[in-house]
Amino acid sequence: MASMRDIKRRKSSVQSTQQITKAMKLVSTVKLQRARAAAERSKTYFEHMYKTVQSILAKTGDMKHKYLQESENPKKAVIVITSNRGLAGGYNSNIIKMITRHETWKKEDVLVYAIGSKGRDALARSGYEVKEDWSDIVEEPAYADAMVLTERLLKSFEEGEIGEIYLAYTAFKSTVTHVPTLLKLLPVAKAEASEEEQEGTDNALMNFEPEEEAALDLLIPKYITSLIYGGLVEAVASENGARMQAMDNATSNAEEMISDLTLKYNRARQSSITQELTEIIAGAEAIS
């Protein structure tokens, strides 16, 4: 049985840890409120942007465009959004597992554009090539940052360096529900867009003004930028929600440990007092 001194020392250590987890929970709660408000404000816009562009592309007929054509290049650019800090439960590991356990991808064909040092470091250790590191933008997501990243990716796509572009992020559903999501950005699959068409929708081919080439050159970059920014905003909300949950669980576990240690300390103290009384009585009897 541990001594009273050891139990007291461990209890003090757990109490100190509990104070830290309580503080981190409060900080995450405040950050979550802001991040959730931002995600909810932008969610409707980005969902409608996605559906609108899919609907337009479903009505383009057999139009040929650089952003719609499948490439023979097997290289895939994957934008991986994680966090720069841990202590967020399974938030980071779920995204990493989604990439490393993908059934059809070959590791040598994946180029990681990391947004978040946790994902960057884990994928680099797993042997994936980290093409670019954009970890600083995850702290305060800005549309301008998403625009710059989109320009870099589209340039690589147009020059044939990559054949596909994906976005891996954690979708924010609610405070306690966060869903790892892998979204294909380019090339846009018109077959998938056609499935989105509902019965009764006018399926006449789309008329473009100006020319369809110029229209898509303007529309697709904005579409991809919107999806990347939307992913960033939802990922930040998910991160803070996951960290708040993790710290709440840690605080509850610490409380249970403190109660258990208090009980053990009281038992050890009672045993010590009983032993001292026994020794005093035995000594008194020996003298008499």
Order of alpha helices (4+ residues) and beta strands (2+ residues): alpha-beta-alpha-beta-alpha-beta-alpha-beta-beta-alpha-alpha
